[in-house]
Amino acid sequence: MKTLKIVVLLLALSTSIASAQFTKAELQVSGLTCALCSKATEQSLKTLPFIGDIKTDLLHNIFVITFKNGQPVNFDQISKKVQDAGFFVNSLKTTFNFDNTKLADNSFSYGGDTFQVISGTDKPLNGQVAVTLIDKGFAPKSVSKKYAGQLSSVSTGKAGRVYHVII
């Protein structure tokens, strides 16, 4: 009976942890000139363990990425894979499931990283919410420059990275 209670508790905890995660992303890549360039970038991205599926829009150079459930997402690895393929991330818009996640001081944590919300929202965030990364390497220079005065070096006391996002 005690073992059953422990299993049920672990299942409940893992379900609540899994619901608070990034579910998909829209990655726009600059520098793609042909279908072979797009295919090389897609193949590079597919090597990441947290990527489940990729759909490509060649007309707009966009990769719609679906993340694997329960796998922590690392955006720096996505950017590195694109750069290793010889291209640049032009924008990265992702969807975060805010169920069981609250903003504290206009930030939230995920996978050991902190996501600082610039131009924060006053309304409570629930369910699937679009989040756009605005740090250098994830957005055009004009966007990063626009928010440069609002970016802060948040010291969380944690070892993870601080990303700046807009909602």
C-alpha positions as CSV (number, residue, x, y, z in Angstrom):
1,M,0.0,0.0,0.0
2,K,2.8,2.4,0.9
3,T,4.5,1.6,-2.5
4,L,1.3,2.4,-4.3
5,K,1.0,5.8,-2.6
6,I,4.6,6.6,-3.5
7,V,3.9,5.7,-7.2
8,V,0.8,7.8,-7.3
9,L,2.6,10.8,-5.7
10,L,5.5,10.5,-8.2
11,L,3.0,10.3,-11.1
12,A,1.2,13.4,-9.9
13,L,4.5,15.3,-9.5
14,S,5.8,14.3,-12.9
15,T,2.4,15.3,-14.5
16,S,2.6,18.8,-13.0
17,I,6.2,19.2,-13.9
18,A,5.6,18.0,-17.5
19,S,2.7,20.5,-18.0
20,A,5.0,23.5,-17.3
21,Q,7.1,23.4,-20.4
22,F,7.9,24.7,-23.8
23,T,5.7,22.8,-26.3
24,K,6.6,24.3,-29.7
25,A,8.6,27.0,-31.5
26,E,8.6,29.0,-34.7
27,L,12.3,29.4,-35.7
28,Q,13.0,31.8,-38.6
29,V,16.5,31.4,-40.0
30,S,18.2,34.0,-42.2
31,G,20.7,33.1,-44.9
32,L,18.9,30.1,-46.4
33,T,19.1,30.3,-50.2
34,C,17.8,26.9,-51.3
35,A,16.1,23.7,-50.3
36,L,19.4,22.0,-49.6
37,C,20.3,24.7,-47.1
38,S,17.0,24.2,-45.4
39,K,17.4,20.4,-45.3
40,A,20.9,20.7,-43.8
41,T,19.6,23.0,-41.1
42,E,16.7,20.7,-40.4
43,Q,19.0,17.7,-40.1
44,S,21.2,19.5,-37.7
45,L,18.3,20.5,-35.5
46,K,16.9,17.0,-35.5
47,T,20.0,15.8,-33.7
48,L,18.9,17.6,-30.5
49,P,17.3,15.2,-28.0
50,F,14.4,17.5,-27.1
51,I,13.1,18.1,-30.7
52,G,10.3,15.8,-31.7
53,D,9.2,17.0,-35.1
54,I,10.1,19.8,-37.5
55,K,7.9,21.2,-40.3
56,T,9.6,23.6,-42.8
57,D,8.1,26.6,-44.6
58,L,10.7,27.3,-47.4
59,L,8.9,30.4,-48.6
60,H,9.4,32.2,-45.2
61,N,12.5,30.2,-44.0
62,I,10.6,29.1,-40.9
63,F,11.0,25.8,-39.0
64,V,8.0,24.9,-36.8
65,I,9.5,22.8,-34.1
66,T,7.5,20.5,-31.8
67,F,9.4,19.6,-28.6
68,K,9.3,16.2,-26.9
69,N,7.1,16.1,-23.9
70,G,9.0,16.1,-20.6
71,Q,12.4,16.9,-22.2
72,P,14.0,20.2,-21.1
73,V,14.6,22.6,-24.0
74,N,17.9,24.4,-24.5
75,F,17.6,27.4,-26.8
76,D,21.3,28.0,-26.9
77,Q,21.7,24.6,-28.5
78,I,19.1,25.4,-31.1
79,S,21.0,28.6,-32.0
80,K,24.3,26.8,-32.1
81,K,23.0,24.1,-34.4
82,V,21.7,26.8,-36.8
83,Q,25.0,28.6,-36.7
84,D,27.0,25.4,-37.2
85,A,24.9,24.8,-40.3
86,G,26.2,28.2,-41.6
87,F,23.1,30.3,-40.9
88,F,21.6,32.7,-38.3
89,V,18.5,32.7,-36.1
90,N,16.4,35.7,-37.2
91,S,13.6,35.1,-34.6
92,L,12.6,32.5,-32.1
93,K,9.0,32.5,-30.9
94,T,8.0,29.7,-28.7
95,T,5.0,28.5,-26.8
96,F,5.1,27.9,-23.0
97,N,2.5,26.2,-21.0
98,F,2.0,28.4,-17.9
99,D,-0.2,25.9,-16.1
100,N,1.4,25.4,-12.6
101,T,3.9,28.3,-13.3
102,K,3.7,31.8,-11.9
103,L,5.6,34.9,-12.7
104,A,7.6,36.3,-9.8
105,D,9.3,39.7,-10.3
106,N,8.4,39.4,-14.0
107,S,10.3,36.2,-14.5
108,F,9.8,32.4,-14.5
109,S,12.1,29.5,-14.3
110,Y,12.3,26.5,-16.5
111,G,15.0,23.7,-16.7
112,G,17.4,25.6,-14.5
113,D,17.2,28.8,-16.6
114,T,15.4,32.1,-15.8
115,F,13.2,33.8,-18.3
116,Q,13.0,37.6,-17.6
117,V,9.8,39.1,-19.1
118,I,10.5,42.6,-20.6
119,S,7.4,44.8,-20.7
120,G,5.7,42.4,-18.3
121,T,2.1,41.6,-18.3
122,D,-0.3,42.5,-15.5
123,K,-2.7,39.6,-16.3
124,P,-2.2,36.1,-14.9
125,L,-0.7,33.7,-17.4
126,N,-2.5,30.4,-17.9
127,G,-2.3,27.7,-20.5
128,Q,-0.3,28.1,-23.8
129,V,1.3,31.6,-24.1
130,A,3.5,32.8,-26.9
131,V,7.0,33.9,-25.7
132,T,9.6,35.6,-28.0
133,L,13.3,35.5,-27.1
134,I,14.9,38.9,-27.7
135,D,18.5,38.3,-26.7
136,K,21.3,38.6,-29.2
137,G,21.4,35.5,-31.3
138,F,17.6,34.9,-31.1
139,A,16.2,38.2,-32.6
140,P,17.3,40.7,-35.2
141,K,19.7,43.4,-34.0
142,S,16.9,46.0,-34.2
143,V,14.8,44.1,-31.8
144,S,17.6,43.5,-29.3
145,K,18.6,47.2,-29.6
146,K,15.0,48.3,-29.0
147,Y,14.9,46.5,-25.6
148,A,18.6,47.1,-24.7
149,G,17.7,49.7,-22.1
150,Q,15.3,47.4,-20.4
151,L,17.5,44.4,-20.2
152,S,18.9,43.7,-16.8
153,S,21.4,41.2,-15.6
154,V,19.2,39.3,-13.2
155,S,21.2,37.5,-10.5
156,T,19.2,34.5,-9.6
157,G,21.8,32.8,-7.6
158,K,21.3,29.8,-9.9
159,A,23.7,28.3,-12.3
160,G,21.4,28.6,-15.3
161,R,21.2,31.2,-18.0
162,V,19.0,34.3,-18.0
163,Y,17.0,34.8,-21.2
164,H,15.0,38.0,-22.0
165,V,11.6,37.5,-23.5
166,I,8.5,39.4,-24.5
167,I,5.0,38.1,-24.1
